[in-house]
């Protein structure tokens, strides 16, 4: 693979930043962080979980020290259940006890849970301090680390408590994916496939045609998927930073997916797996509504299924899923917008779909 650095720029005026996609870039964390944060920042809080920190913490802490930073490490739990206000409170207590100031910053090292939680902590502490994302899962690299959405979960719904807070930099090292369990890699691929459905048929086809290379952790293939996904998200976010219009399309598969996560207490499904189910259901709804041809719906379903077997959900109840959907944070005036494909590469936002169609599609999903 060409060792040249791949950069994706997220153009948001004074909140602009670069996404660095480079093999073994963790060794350059200090240099990248110094360029992003400037010469005055001295103290950093490295927020991670024990498993990820044991693998990459020393490398990053050494690099940050060489760049002149004093780094203190705070470890949190893993999994969606750790993305809570209680976890955030512990992190704030750590910052206060160690006398962090507004000019200091946070570095988030881990998957989407760590990144979302650390970003939320940064957004709230002293009304906002800088932070840097170092995502270590494919899902976090292509989605949650980019765009400035930070949040924690509530028992009644996912990401209901949060803030928009853009990072100062995102550092993506594709080589860390080799330590991922196969299930975690698949979870990220569902989200990558989502970008293909909403924006870029060529990416959808590329994922379909290169699944064996993905499973073999072939570097050029993974870098292409990561970079193209980040480019798509950057383009959407720069057009609509706070989800007032276009950015809503990034939620394709998420409305039903989030409901599935909530009613299973975030224990059964990885986020990407829930999105995989949600993508299939949304495609089915789109076909019932006359928006999507049957062959296109089948192509989406085949694309999702080709990534791997999803955890079973046959025991779930349709009324529970529908009730959880009504608590979606994107609901407006009691209506929940659905992102529905019209073809692979294009979607529309609709909040006028007949409840009977939604119920029927959810029921068919559970079969």
C-alpha positions, 0 to 999 in steps of 0.5 A: 500500500502507498504509505503516503498519508491520506487526509480528509478535510472537514470544512466547518470554518473555525471548527474545521479539522483533518482526518488522518488515515495512515498506517502506524499513525499512532506513533505520530499522535503527539505530532498531529495533536500538537499541530491541531491543538497549538503550542499552548495546550500542555495537559491532556486526559487520555480516556480509554478502556482497559482493553484498548489502553493495554494495546495502544496506550503506551505508544500514544502516551510516549508520542504525546510526551515527546510532543511536550504534553503531560498526559493523565489516563482515565479508564472507563468501562466497555460496551453501550451500557458504559455510555451513561451519565454515571460514567461521564460524572466519573470522568468529570470528577477525574478532570476536576481532581486533576485540575484540568483547565479550559485550555487543556484537552481530552484524547479519546482512544477506543471505539464509538462508546469511548469516543461518544462519551469522551466527546460529551465529557469534553463538550460539557466540561467548563462549557467545552474543551478541545478533544481529539478522536483516535478510533480503534474500531471500523465503526468508529473510524468511518462514522462516530468519530467524525461529525461532532455528535457526542452523547450518552445513553438513557435507559429509555433510548440511545444518545438522548443526552448529548451535544454537538462538539467537533474534534480538533483532529481524528487519527485513524490507523487502519492497522489496529483493525487487525486486533478486532474480533471478526464480529466487530469488523462486520459491525463496522461494515454494515455502517460502511454499506449504509454510506453506499446505499445513501450516497454512493452506489460504487462504494456499495458495489465495492464492498459487495465485490471485496468482502473476502479482502475485507475479512483478510484485513487487506490494507488497500481495501480497508483504507479505500472503504474508510476514506470513502466513508469519511469523505461522504460523511465530511461532505454531508456534515459540512453541508448540514452540521447540526442535522437540520436537513441533509444530515438526517440521511446518515440515520438510514437504518438507525430508527429501527436499529436504535429501537432494537438496541434499546429494547435489548438493553444494549446487550445483544446487538452491536450498533452496526448489527442493529443498523443492518437490521434497520437497513433491511426494514427500511428498504422493505418499507420503501418498497411497500410505499412504492419508493424502491423497486423490489430488485433494489430492495433485494440487492440491499438485503443480500448486501447486508446478509453477505456481511455475516449472520446477524444475532437472532431477534425472533423473540422480540415483540413488534409493539415493543419495537414500535414503542421504542421508535416513538422515543427516537430523538429525531421525532418531531411533533410526534412523527418519527422521520424514516430514511428510505432508499429510492435506489441504491445511492439515493434516499429520501426523508419521509414522516408520512408513511402509514403506520400499517406499513411500518408495523408490517415491515417490522413484523416481517423483519422478526420472521 
